[in-house]
Amino acid sequence: MRMIAWCHVSGLHHPRFPPNLIEAFDQIVFTSACSFEGAEVRAWCEAGHSNKLRVISSGGGVENLPLPLPTAGEATLRAGYLGSFNYSKLHPEFVSFLAAVPDPEFCVRMIGDETNRSDLERQCRALGREHLLDFRGYRSDVVSELAQLDVLIYLLNPTHYGTAENALLEAMAMGVIPVVLNNPAERCIVEHRKTGVVIKTPHDLALSIAWLQRNPSERVRIKQSASTLVRERFSFDPMVRCFEALYAYVLPARKIRKSFTQVFGETSTEWFLSFLRDSKIFCQDGSVSAPIDAAQYGLLEKSKGSVSHFSSVYSEDAQLRRWAMSLESLLVK
């Protein structure tokens, strides 16, 4: 067959792109240009495979969202976060960043399923900022929620797997100003003080919130620029045109037999390990030697290609089951 891969993770951290992935596909399409910073992709380019690599964002449909309301900028800054509360996506020090804002009235609406809510609330209490977060729960009407925000505090784990960041794009399309960390995927979307604010430290966040609060006219300028940018770049029409051009390019190619075992391995255990950059974490005796830090949170997911995810699908694989149990015991400790 002829075959195209559309990769909806960055490959920068976990899960990585298996090194032999380039051999199995006629074209590999990334959903963000940030993937070119990954070790495997750099190696593919150095080996002369750059002609097989493209970028087509999976962000689309934002052109159908309501336009930002014309306003001179209100005095009160309404801040929120929309997305996953899991620490493989949300920055594990999210609360510490927010607590750097000295205004005791500063509060961030938390919109999403309430994974880790109790831990986030515990962190707030420990810092003496019990009212720092306002949990609104999961909401299906995202438009109504975004319409009530001026700023999206979108601080993600530096090792997160995301690319298109649809929650970020939706907010920007509606004129909600994003405040993001200087992470690769976010840098591909947000330009500092042009379409949002890019920070590195909690102190940066405090200064940025104060600057936005003092400069309502600047907020109006940024929100309009953000909305215009994403509506032009992340709509379905250019996505369709890019794929049509890609299909036209691939169709004349000769069909070849694809060997997935050479890419992923022959067993479910090997399939799981193929996505790890450091497979030594998972030992042959069934134990797991994983430091539970920001770089490893992706391993602790119940989904997203974690060992627990693989074990739940391939329940007959004893090795996966042992690793999943070992990881659970680490979490209990």
Phi, psi and omega in degrees: 000169165259145187209141178239137174254130175249109190266118184260015168236158186284329185078004181285326182230233177260132357278143177278171170272124176306134185305327182274004181302325183298333183284336188268349187237146175289324176216144174243126183248124176267153177267359173206144177294345180298338180299337179292349177276350183285152184299315182293319182291321176300320179295321178298318180294318179296333179274004176089021182259012185299336179289351178260006186242135179218169176234123171224113183295146174271000176284129180195161178090355182292341179294346180269355180280157179299144176289155177301142178287135176293126183205154177275357180096115181284158181289323182275133181264116180262114186250149178204169174229137179229121179148201183283141175264002180289138186289351171287345177244303177289140180299129181300336179258027182308313183295319180297322176299311183296323183293345177289342176285116189286340183300115182295342179273352182295128184215142181244122174288130181253110185248117181154177177296155195264032171304132178069012179302314184297322179290320178297319178294322177299317179297321178298315180297320182296332180263005179071027182232062186300333184258020182290328182242139178239102185279124181254353180078183179287136180230129177277336180267081183293324182302314180296323180292315181294329180296343181262007183243149171257327186225136174256113178273090191253074184261109186253154174306129180302340180257021182293160187265357191286166182223286186291329178052068185298324178298321178294315180296318180297318179297314181297321180300328180268008176083017174273122186285123180276138168245113187234161173278163183281055178267154185305312183296318181292325179297333179284350183244316189253131175250129189302127178058017172244310177236012180165197180231131179247127183235168177236330188228164174303322178298320176301319181297315180300316180295320182292319178296318179296319180295316178295323180295321184280342189235073181299328179293325176293324177298319179297317180297315183293317182297323178291319178295319180297314181297316180297316182300306187290328178292330178280320188270331190239062175239165184291328184300308178295328177298313180298316180299319180295318180290323177299317178295322180293316179298318179298326179287323186276326187304323179288348183293154179288138176288138177227157179285134181260137179245100181284334179294330178287339179269311189251345186101181186257340183241164179297328175297315179294324178299315180299312183295334182295340181265001181260133175282330178236084183286350180293345176302324182261107188276154183296336179280003178094355179275165180231127178247080186236118171291131182272085179229187186302328183284345187249001185300329179299333179288341186267356179298155171271350179224207175060031175080018177286171178294327177295322178296310180299318182294325180291331180274318181252068187294341180281351183275107185294325182294315176300319181297318179296317180296319180297319179292321179296320179294320178299319181293326176297320181293322179297322179293000000 
